[in-house]
Amino acid sequence: MIELKEWEHVMPAHNFGRYLPCWNKGGRKACRRDNTFRVMESDMHNLVPSIGEVNGDRSNYRFANDYPKVGQYGNCEFEVNFKIKRAYPKKEIKGDIARIYFYMSDKYNIKLSKQERRLMEVWNKQDPVDNWERTKNKRVFKLQGNINKFIK
């Protein structure tokens, strides 16, 4: 069976868009013409392939630390709790997520809550940088001209 994939923002557009004046004038639709938003939205360091259903269900929910229950999306180790608006990724990508959040926060001056920052610091330590992250970082550099300095 072929799974349709799309590109997902690891840090949701809502998280970075809400700091821009255009967001208060109509959200993402109003920001489509804002150059700053377009650069942030298309930043390849923040984009990963995702199964469309998972991407849609995750919406702009915050990540949480529990381990996902397998089964909500077949064999995909990801869970969305709609009641409390939280998303639970598998442990092997938690560090990847953390380093993307650190990059976005640093590059675009996006504030992370204390709780979110602490969670990302823990994930960064628990899941060290792997070869795929290094490869992606080099590829993005070739296309976009910058690196994620949190990937070493």
C-alpha positions in Angstrom: 0.0 0.0 0.0 1.3 3.4 -0.9 1.1 6.1 1.8 0.6 9.6 0.5 3.0 12.0 2.0 3.2 15.8 2.3 5.6 18.3 3.9 4.9 19.1 7.5 6.1 22.0 9.5 7.7 20.5 12.7 7.2 23.9 14.4 3.6 24.7 13.2 3.0 27.8 11.1 0.8 29.1 13.9 3.8 29.1 16.3 5.9 31.3 14.2 3.2 33.3 12.3 1.4 34.6 15.4 4.4 36.9 16.1 3.9 38.7 12.9 1.4 41.6 12.4 -0.2 40.0 9.4 -1.3 37.0 11.6 -3.6 39.3 13.6 -5.2 40.4 10.3 -6.4 37.0 9.3 -3.9 34.3 10.2 -2.0 32.2 7.6 -4.1 33.5 4.7 -3.3 37.1 5.5 0.4 36.3 5.9 0.7 34.8 2.4 1.9 38.1 1.1 4.3 38.8 4.0 7.9 38.2 3.0 9.0 37.3 6.5 6.3 34.7 6.9 7.0 33.2 3.4 10.7 32.8 4.4 9.8 31.2 7.7 7.1 29.0 6.1 9.4 27.7 3.4 12.5 27.1 5.6 13.6 23.6 4.8 15.1 23.0 8.2 11.5 23.0 9.6 10.0 20.7 6.9 9.8 16.9 7.0 7.8 14.4 5.0 4.6 13.3 6.8 1.6 11.2 6.2 -1.2 13.6 5.3 -3.6 12.3 7.9 -1.0 12.6 10.7 -0.1 16.1 9.6 -3.7 17.2 9.5 -4.6 15.6 12.9 -1.5 17.1 14.6 -2.6 20.5 13.5 -0.8 23.1 15.7 -0.9 20.9 18.9 2.1 21.0 21.2 4.4 18.0 21.6 4.3 16.1 24.8 6.7 13.6 26.4 4.8 10.4 26.8 5.4 7.6 24.4 2.9 7.2 21.6 0.4 4.3 21.5 0.9 2.4 18.3 -2.3 1.8 16.3 -3.9 5.2 15.8 -2.1 5.5 12.5 -1.4 1.8 11.7 2.3 1.0 12.4 3.3 4.7 12.6 4.6 5.5 16.1 2.7 8.8 16.5 -0.3 9.7 18.6 -2.6 12.7 18.7 -4.7 13.3 21.8 -7.5 15.5 20.5 -9.0 16.0 24.0 -5.9 17.7 25.5 -4.5 18.9 22.1 -1.1 17.1 22.4 1.0 15.1 20.0 3.3 12.3 21.0 6.2 11.4 18.6 8.3 8.3 18.7 11.5 8.5 20.8 13.8 8.2 17.8 12.8 11.6 16.4 12.4 13.6 19.6 15.9 15.0 19.4 15.4 15.9 15.7 12.3 17.9 16.8 14.1 19.6 19.6 16.9 20.8 17.3 14.4 22.1 14.8 12.6 24.0 17.5 16.0 25.5 18.7 16.8 26.5 15.2 13.5 28.2 14.5 13.6 29.9 17.9 17.1 31.2 17.3 16.8 32.1 13.6 13.4 33.9 13.8 13.4 35.0 17.5 10.5 32.8 18.4 9.9 32.5 22.1 9.5 29.0 23.5 7.7 28.6 26.8 9.8 27.5 29.8 8.0 24.1 29.7 8.6 23.7 26.0 12.2 24.7 26.2 12.8 22.2 29.1 11.1 19.4 27.1 13.3 20.2 24.0 16.5 20.2 26.1 15.6 16.8 27.5 14.8 15.4 24.0 18.0 16.9 22.6 20.0 14.9 25.2 18.0 11.7 25.0 18.2 11.5 21.2 21.6 12.6 19.9 22.2 13.9 16.3 22.2 11.0 13.8 23.6 10.6 10.3 20.3 11.4 8.6 20.1 14.8 10.4 23.7 15.6 9.3 22.9 14.6 5.7 19.7 16.7 5.6 21.5 19.6 7.1 24.2 19.5 4.3 21.5 19.1 1.7 19.5 22.1 3.0 22.7 24.1 3.1 23.3 23.4 -0.6 19.7 24.5 -1.5 18.9 27.2 1.1 22.4 28.5 2.0 22.3 28.0 5.7 22.7 25.3 8.3 21.0 24.3 11.5 23.8 25.1 13.9 22.2 22.8 16.5 23.1 19.8 14.4 26.8 19.0 15.0 
